[in-house]
Amino acid sequence: MDLTPLVEYVESHLAGDLSLDTLARRSGWSPYHLHRRFHAAVGEPPMHYVRRLRLERAAVWLKHTSASVTAIALAAGYGSHEGFTRAFRAHFGVSPVRYRAAASATSPPSGYRPRLARLPSRRLACTRNVGPYDGAGEALARLAEWAAKHGVRASSMLVIYRDDQEVTAPERTRYDAAIVVPESLESEGPIQIRSQPAGDYAVFSHAGDVAERRRFYQATFRTWLPAIGRHAAAQPPFEVYPLTAVGPDMAATEVHIPLRPR
């Protein structure tokens, strides 16, 4: 059995019941066999994976939002502020309050001009990758080769960044290289076809280094969105790169941050 659907279920239901018994029922395996197969495929036991993703997502929310610690604890699947604080301190070495204080807002660099955009629903061909984000160019090149074989023509490619490398160890960061495809294509091996629903996005362009881009992200989450009364959705941001004759130009980036509906 391909574990991809189960992993995607975990990632999209972090606030829900993700006990080993629940995941075993979804997989059709016994808890013992699920534990073994999940560990072999993902590199972590399922409950360790769930706990880490919950805490790391909570850390990102502490950095980028003004939501209360209690609200973040509940959204991360913890039943109490106290239980969340103990787990957070054990994982990160500091309390949630101290972690948030250390991630103070900074002024955005010059050239920061965010805007709102509405994107239609579309289908994406995606390939999951785990490891440092500087390997995304290789993942995009592999996807471009697949797209060429299937006659897919596009002017850009994108990467969906599912973790924050200031929170998650780079060797465990997850990202999906993706390209927009027509309705006729179906999933094939490591290439998964997913639907991206229509929605509003905060968008900004950037051509500087990664450290500067992080300041753009932080300014969007912590300053610009609150000022216009909008809130980031739970879905991860993605970056769009134009396709050139030699491949995607990752220096010219257009960042999209999904927003909650009004």
TATAPE-V294494 format. One record per pair of residues at least 24 apart in sequence whose C-alpha atoms are under 10 Angstrom apart, sorted by the first residue. I is the first residue (numbers start at 1). J is the second residue. Records with the same first field share a line. If there is no record, write none. Layout:
# TATAPE-V294494
I->J, J
This chain:
# TATAPE-V294494
1->27, 28, 29, 37
2->27, 41, 189
3->27, 34, 37, 38, 41, 42
4->41, 42, 128, 190, 192
6->38
7->38, 42, 46, 49, 50
10->46, 49, 50, 53, 54
11->49, 50, 53, 54, 162, 235
12->234, 235
13->50, 54, 75, 76, 77
14->50, 51, 53, 54, 55, 57, 75, 76, 77, 78
15->54, 72, 73, 74, 75, 76, 77, 78, 79
16->74, 75, 76, 77, 78
17->77
18->46, 47, 50, 51, 77
19->46, 47, 50
20->45, 46, 47, 50
23->47
42->130, 172
43->172
50->77
51->76, 77, 78, 87, 88, 91
52->87, 88, 91, 168
53->163, 168
54->78, 84, 88
55->84, 85, 87, 88, 89, 91, 92, 167, 168
56->88, 91, 92, 163, 164, 166, 167, 168
57->162, 163, 164, 167, 168, 234
58->84, 88, 96, 167
59->88, 92, 96, 99, 100, 103, 164, 166, 167, 168
60->100, 103, 163, 164, 166, 167, 168
61->100, 221, 232, 234
62->96, 97, 98, 99, 100, 101, 103
63->96, 99, 100, 101, 102, 103, 104, 105, 167, 218, 221, 222
64->100, 103, 104, 105, 217, 218, 219, 220, 221, 222, 223, 232
65->100, 218, 221, 222, 223, 225, 226, 231, 232
66->100, 221, 222, 226
68->97
69->96, 97, 100
72->96
92->167
103->218
104->218, 222
105->215, 218, 219, 221, 222, 223
106->215, 216, 218, 219, 222, 223
107->215, 216, 218, 219, 223
108->212, 213, 214, 215, 216, 217, 218, 219, 220, 223
109->212, 213, 215, 216, 219
110->216
111->204, 205, 206, 207, 216
112->204, 205, 206, 213, 215, 216, 217, 219, 220
113->203, 204, 205, 206, 216, 220, 224
114->202, 203, 204, 205, 216, 219, 220, 224, 225, 255, 256
115->201, 202, 203, 204, 205, 220, 224, 256
116->200, 201, 202, 203, 204, 225, 256, 257, 259
117->199, 200, 201, 202, 203, 204, 256, 257, 258, 259
118->198, 199, 200, 201, 202, 203, 258, 259
119->196, 197, 198, 199, 200, 201, 256, 258
120->196, 197, 198, 199, 200
121->195, 196, 197, 198, 199
122->180, 181, 182, 183, 194, 195, 196, 197, 198
123->178, 179, 180, 181, 182, 183, 184, 185, 186, 193, 194, 195, 196, 197
124->157, 158, 177, 178, 179, 180, 181, 182, 183, 185, 191, 192, 193, 194, 195, 196
125->176, 177, 178, 179, 180, 181, 182, 185, 186, 187, 188, 190, 191, 192, 193, 194, 195
126->158, 159, 160, 175, 176, 177, 178, 179, 180, 181, 187, 190, 191, 192, 193, 194
127->159, 175, 176, 177, 178, 179, 189, 190, 191, 192, 193
128->159, 160, 174, 175, 176, 177, 178, 190, 191, 192
129->172, 173, 174, 175, 176, 177, 190
130->162, 170, 171, 172, 173, 174, 175, 176
131->169, 170, 171, 172, 173, 174, 175
132->165, 169, 170, 171, 172, 173, 174, 175
133->159, 161, 163, 164, 165, 170, 171, 172, 173, 174, 175
134->170
135->175
136->161, 175, 176, 177, 250
137->177, 247, 248, 249, 250
138->177
139->175, 176, 177, 178
140->176, 177, 178, 179, 241, 247, 248
141->177, 246, 247, 248
142->177
143->177, 178, 179, 191
144->177, 178, 179, 243, 247, 248
146->191
147->179, 180, 181
150->181, 185
151->181
152->179, 180, 181, 182, 185
153->179, 180, 181, 182
154->179, 180, 181, 242, 243
155->179, 180, 241, 242, 243, 244, 248
156->180, 240, 241, 242, 243, 244, 247, 248, 249
157->239, 240, 241, 242, 243, 247, 248, 249, 250
158->238, 239, 240, 241, 242, 243, 248, 250, 253, 254, 255
159->237, 238, 239, 240, 241, 255
160->235, 236, 237, 238, 239, 240, 255, 256
161->235, 236, 237, 238, 239
162->235, 236, 237, 238
163->236, 237
164->214, 236
166->214
175->236, 238
176->238
177->238, 239
178->238, 240
179->240
198->258
199->258, 259, 260, 261
200->230, 232, 233, 256, 257, 258, 259, 260, 261, 262
201->230, 231, 232, 233, 237, 255, 256, 257, 258, 259, 260, 261
202->230, 231, 232, 237, 255, 256, 257, 258, 259
203->237, 238, 239, 254, 255, 256, 257, 258
204->239, 253, 254, 255, 256, 257
205->239, 240, 252, 253, 254, 255, 256
206->239, 251, 252, 253, 254, 255
207->250, 251, 252, 253, 254
208->251, 252, 253
209->251
210->251
213->253, 255
216->255
217->255, 256, 257
220->257
221->257
225->259
229->262
230->259, 260, 261, 262
231->257, 258, 259, 260, 261, 262
232->257, 258, 259, 260, 261
233->257, 258, 259, 260, 261
234->258, 259, 260
235->259, 260
